Amino acid sequence: MGLLDGHRALVTGAASGIGRAIASRLLAEGSAVTLVDIDREALVAAAAEVGGAAVVADVGDGDRMGAAVEEAASAMGGLSLLVNNAGVGAVRPLHRYSDREYDRIVDASMRGTFNGIRAAAPVMVEAGRGVIVNVASVSGMRPTRGEAPYAAAKAAVIALTRSAALEYGPTLRVNCVSPGLIETPLTAPLLADAPRRAGFDRRTPLGRVGTAEEVAGVVAFLCSDLASYVTGVNLPVDGGSLLPSAQVEGVLSALLAQTD
Ligand SMILES: NC(=O)c1ccc[n+]([C@@H]2O[C@H](COP(=O)([O-])OP(=O)(O)OC[C@H]3O[C@@H](n4cnc5c(N)ncnc54)[C@H](O)[C@@H]3O)[C@@H](O)[C@H]2O)c1
């Protein structure tokens, strides 16, 4: 028996990385799954590998996202789980982002999450049950230099989560996860440099970068009845990376060393 037997799920950004791991885990827990992604070729390959259905859509396009939700619900015989995972990032000084790059980032995360909730919530409310999990980021709580549109879009995903939890309770539960640094195609270029990776490991209380499967496990938990009294939360999945204080860490550790 799986944690999600009888559920019907739609996962966005499911052709790669965290979304693909979420689709795979929800299937393993007994849910039917429709994978949605903008990248047709990667999507078809991922769906064939994990075993779900595939629908190509840009989550930033409201009409297309609405049609994708309709198509998935009609093919699966309903919709009870939605995971808004699609997202893209970039790194450059705030004043160097073009309108196009800003739109690409905000459309995938913030508008995409809004579009997903707007399309799926009425279907779930009509059916009398449903769970939505959004994928935000630690950047939405503690931004890093160079990520302004991404950090703002992820902060908006956390806010949308709270709004939707208020508006759709008690019928629906709506939560989000905020991954820290997770090894996926998005972060592969960052992690390819061994000394840089060792620095990430050193600054993370759990001593390493996370895996897509570790995020997927938390998403499966939030989707399941194990979390039946949990709504409106933002759960970091970050190995404790939000804990260290960059401001005082060096100073206090010098004092701590003197107490030995
Ligand atoms: N990897 C990390 O360290 C990390 C950390 C925090 C948050 N996140 C978030 O997790 C989510 C997944 O990231 P990942 O690392 O697996 O990235 P990834 O690049 O491996 O996968 C993202 C997927 O989303 C799809 N996508 C992008 N824009 C889309 C759009 N407009 N419509 C539909 N699909 C779209 C891509 O085609 C891709 O398949 C993102 O929201 C990302 O911001 C990742």
PDBQT file of the ligand as one rigid body, heavy atoms in Angstrom, charges set to zero:
ROOT
HETATM    1  N1  LIG A 301      18.093  22.758  -7.687  1.00  0.00    +0.000 N 
HETATM    2  C1  LIG A 301      18.111  23.576  -6.651  1.00  0.00    +0.000 C 
HETATM    3  O1  LIG A 301      19.141  23.752  -5.950  1.00  0.00    +0.000 OA
HETATM    4  C2  LIG A 301      16.865  24.339  -6.286  1.00  0.00    +0.000 A 
HETATM    5  C3  LIG A 301      16.871  25.064  -5.077  1.00  0.00    +0.000 A 
HETATM    6  C4  LIG A 301      15.736  25.776  -4.712  1.00  0.00    +0.000 A 
HETATM    7  C5  LIG A 301      14.601  25.739  -5.515  1.00  0.00    +0.000 A 
HETATM    8  N2  LIG A 301      14.632  25.041  -6.678  1.00  0.00    +0.000 N 
HETATM    9  C6  LIG A 301      13.407  25.055  -7.480  1.00  0.00    +0.000 C 
HETATM   10  O2  LIG A 301      13.021  23.726  -7.755  1.00  0.00    +0.000 OA
HETATM   11  C7  LIG A 301      12.324  23.687  -9.007  1.00  0.00    +0.000 C 
HETATM   12  C8  LIG A 301      12.961  22.648  -9.902  1.00  0.00    +0.000 C 
HETATM   13  O3  LIG A 301      14.339  22.975 -10.096  1.00  0.00    +0.000 OA
HETATM   14  P1  LIG A 301      15.372  21.947 -10.703  1.00  0.00    +0.000 P 
HETATM   15  O4  LIG A 301      16.664  22.186 -10.007  1.00  0.00    +0.000 OA
HETATM   16  O5  LIG A 301      14.794  20.581 -10.756  1.00  0.00    +0.000 OA
HETATM   17  O6  LIG A 301      15.519  22.572 -12.188  1.00  0.00    +0.000 OA
HETATM   18  P2  LIG A 301      15.647  21.850 -13.624  1.00  0.00    +0.000 P 
HETATM   19  O7  LIG A 301      16.153  22.921 -14.525  1.00  0.00    +0.000 OA
HETATM   20  O8  LIG A 301      16.404  20.569 -13.512  1.00  0.00    +0.000 OA
HETATM   21  O9  LIG A 301      14.126  21.511 -13.976  1.00  0.00    +0.000 OA
HETATM   22  C9  LIG A 301      13.166  22.533 -14.184  1.00  0.00    +0.000 C 
HETATM   23  C10 LIG A 301      12.138  22.031 -15.179  1.00  0.00    +0.000 C 
HETATM   24  O10 LIG A 301      11.135  23.054 -15.315  1.00  0.00    +0.000 OA
HETATM   25  C11 LIG A 301      10.835  23.185 -16.704  1.00  0.00    +0.000 C 
HETATM   26  N3  LIG A 301      10.310  24.531 -16.968  1.00  0.00    +0.000 N 
HETATM   27  C12 LIG A 301      10.995  25.703 -16.918  1.00  0.00    +0.000 A 
HETATM   28  N4  LIG A 301      10.182  26.715 -17.240  1.00  0.00    +0.000 NA
HETATM   29  C13 LIG A 301       8.968  26.184 -17.502  1.00  0.00    +0.000 A 
HETATM   30  C14 LIG A 301       7.723  26.730 -17.915  1.00  0.00    +0.000 A 
HETATM   31  N5  LIG A 301       7.564  28.053 -18.105  1.00  0.00    +0.000 N 
HETATM   32  N6  LIG A 301       6.670  25.890 -18.086  1.00  0.00    +0.000 NA
HETATM   33  C15 LIG A 301       6.830  24.551 -17.891  1.00  0.00    +0.000 A 
HETATM   34  N7  LIG A 301       7.985  23.979 -17.527  1.00  0.00    +0.000 NA
HETATM   35  C16 LIG A 301       9.042  24.790 -17.331  1.00  0.00    +0.000 A 
HETATM   36  C17 LIG A 301      12.159  22.937 -17.410  1.00  0.00    +0.000 C 
HETATM   37  O11 LIG A 301      11.976  22.601 -18.782  1.00  0.00    +0.000 OA
HETATM   38  C18 LIG A 301      12.742  21.798 -16.584  1.00  0.00    +0.000 C 
HETATM   39  O12 LIG A 301      12.335  20.534 -17.056  1.00  0.00    +0.000 OA
HETATM   40  C19 LIG A 301      12.405  25.114  -9.581  1.00  0.00    +0.000 C 
HETATM   41  O13 LIG A 301      11.218  25.815  -9.240  1.00  0.00    +0.000 OA
HETATM   42  C20 LIG A 301      13.585  25.707  -8.845  1.00  0.00    +0.000 C 
HETATM   43  O14 LIG A 301      13.513  27.105  -8.756  1.00  0.00    +0.000 OA
HETATM   44  C21 LIG A 301      15.729  24.330  -7.082  1.00  0.00    +0.000 A 
ENDROOT
TORSDOF 0
